[in-house]
Amino acid sequence: MTEKHYSKTIEQKLLPVVQTGDAEGLVSLLESFSRSEQRTAGYMLGERLLLDCSAELYWLMTEALVRYESKAYLITLMKTFLVRLKNGSASLSDASFCRLAAGFNEVERQKVALLILPELTQPKQVEQLFASMRIPSGREQMVYLVRVDILPCLFLLLRSLRYIEHDRAEVLKVARQLMKRGTGGSFNVASIIKVAFGLEELTGTFSLRLQPYQIARLEQSYEAFCQSVG
């Protein structure tokens, strides 16, 4: 079934309550809609009405909608957040985002993290996202880092392995997961892990050849890491 992303009638009802910042009125209006109308309204809010408004209005409405029905509106409005993040009209340090993220349950945390992580460009942004979502360093972060094939995540994954370096089997498992993914970056990081942790049992044809003394620099410098892996 094709979802409707726009309705002039619904827009005429939404506009007054959105423009006046009436969050309670918006929730009441949505409650009066049918399920299909609610879905269309959700698309319109995320793709139109809350896309270019002020940050204050965006967060006011987003927090109200997520409290009202997270399952229906969270991901739609986090996609809006991602667009605003890219154009500079929102930030991972926004108090409202941090407040929202701190209240995510495990399913919400996973969905939002895996939506946002692939779009981040610096390790500091990844660390900020984890901090906002209260995802501790070590194994907890690695669950996400190993699933996202971007350089900032691969860099932090390499560093996170130091938390579990005593667990050779787990380090080996991570390296094999990266090799299975098969991209150039992940394969190169698997090669680095082999040298860094002395995983002689990790077999493969690696184009990146490093000596143990070179590893520390890659773990400490994101620039050096990108030059080697990217």
N, C-alpha and C positions, 0 to 999 in steps of 0.2 A: 504494500500500500504506500502510495506516495504521500509524504507529509507536506502539508501546506506551510510555507514559510512566511506568507503575507496575507493579510486581509484588511481591506480598507475600513470595514466596519469595526474590527477589533482595534485597529490603530486609533480610530476616533474615540474609542472608549479608554484606551491606554494613555494617550497623550496628556490629557489634563492631569491625571494623578501622578504621572512621571514628572511632568514639568513643574509641578508644585511640590515635589518631593514628599508626597503623601504615601509613605511606605505601608501604613495600615490600610489605607484606601486601596492600594494596589493588591494587597492580599485579599481583601474583601471582594474586589472585582474578580480576581481569578477564581475565587470560590464559587462565584455565580456562573462561571463558564462551564461548558461541557468539557470532557476530557480532551477531545480533539481541539477545541478552542483554546484550552490551556496549553497544549503543545504548540499550537501556532503562536500564541502569545509569548511563549518562552523563546521561540526562534526570533520573534520580532524584537523582544527586549535585548537578546544577546547580539543579534546581527545588525540592529538599527538603533533603537532608542537609547541604549546604554553604552553604545560604542564610542560616540563622540561627545558625550555630555561631560560635565565637570567630574573630577575624581571624587569629590564629596558626594555628589548625587549617585554616581555609579556604586560606591561602597554602601551608601545608605540602602539602596534598593537591593543590592546583592546580598547583604547580610539578612535583610528581611525575608527575601525569597528562599535563601538556604535554610533559615530557621523554619519557614513555613513548610517546605517540601524539598529537602536536599536531593532526594533521588531524581526528582524531575528537573531541577534547575541548576544544581552545582556545576556539572561538567559544561553545560551550555555557557554559563556565566564565567567559568574559568577559561574557556576559549576566548571570551571577550577580554578577560584579564590578560591573556597571552598577547592579543593584538595590541592592547594598550601598553603592555610591557615593551613591545617592540617599537612603538612610536613615541615612547617616553612619557605617556600620560598616566602611567602606573609604575609601581616599583615593588620589588620583593620586600622592601623594608617598610612599606605602607603599614601603619598600625592596624588598619582594618583587615588586611590580608593576614598579618601575624595572628591577630585575634581569631580569625576564621580558621586558619590552618591549625592552630593549637587545639581546636575543638573537633578536628576530623576523627572519625573512627578509622579502623584499620583499612577497610575497603575504600573509603573516601581518600585516605592518605595515599594509597597505592594508585588509584585512578588519577588523582591530581598530579602526583609526582611524575608518573610516567607520561602524562600529557605535557608537562612543562619542561622536564629535564632535557629532552632532545633539542629544545630551542635555545638553550643557554649557551653562552659563548666563552665564559671564563670560569675557572675553578671557584673563585670567590662567590659567584652567583649560585653555583651548586651548593656550596657550604651554607650560604645564606638561606636557601630553600630548605635544606635539612634542618637548620636551626629553627626556622619558623614552624616547621612541622614537628619539631622535637624528636627528630630521628637521631639517636646517639651514634657517635663514631664507632667504627669497627664493623662487626658482622651485620648490624642493622642497616648501615648505609650500603654495605657491599651488595645486599640483596637487590638494591636499585641500580647501583653503579655497573654491575655486571650485565645488566639488561639494556643499557643505553650506549650505542656505538658512536659516541662523540668524544673528541679529544679531552675536554675537561673531565668527563666522567672516567675515561681510561686512566688519566693521570692520577685522579684521586683514588681510583681502584688500586693502582700500583702502590700508592702510599698506605692505603688501608690494610693491605696484606701484612704489613708489619705488626698489626694487632693480633694476627693469627699465625705468625711465622713458626710458632712451635707446633702447629697442626699441619704437618706436611701433607697429609691426605686432602685436607680442605684446600690448601694452596694449589695442589695438583689439579683438583676438581675445577677450580676457577680457571686455571690456565687451559684446561681442555675445553671448558665452555667457550672461551675466547677463540680457540682454534676451530671449534665446530661452527662458530658464526661465520668464519671464512673471509672476513673483510681484511684489507691490507693493514689497517690500524690495529685491529684486535689481534691479528696474527703476529704483528711486530711486538705487541705488548706481551703476548704469550712467550715470545722469544726472550724478552727482557726478564720475565718472571723465571724462566728456566735458568738463566745465568745468575740472577739475584739470589735465588733460593737453592741453587745446586740441584735442580731436578733433572738428573741424567736420564731418568726413565721417561721423560717427556720427549717423544720422538716426532719429527716432522722436518720438512724442508724449509728452513728459515733463511730468508734473504738478509735479515738484519743480524749482523754478527758483532757482538760487543764483548768486552772483557769485564771481569768483575769490578775492577777499579773505576770503570766508567758509569756504573749503575747509580752511585750516590748522587752524582750530578743530575741525572735524569729525575730522581725522586725529589730533589730540592728545587729544581728550576723548571717551571712550566715551559719556558721558551726553549730550553735545551731538549726537553721531552718532545715538544712539537717538531723540532728540527730532525729528531731521530725517527719518530714514529709516523709523522704526517707525510 
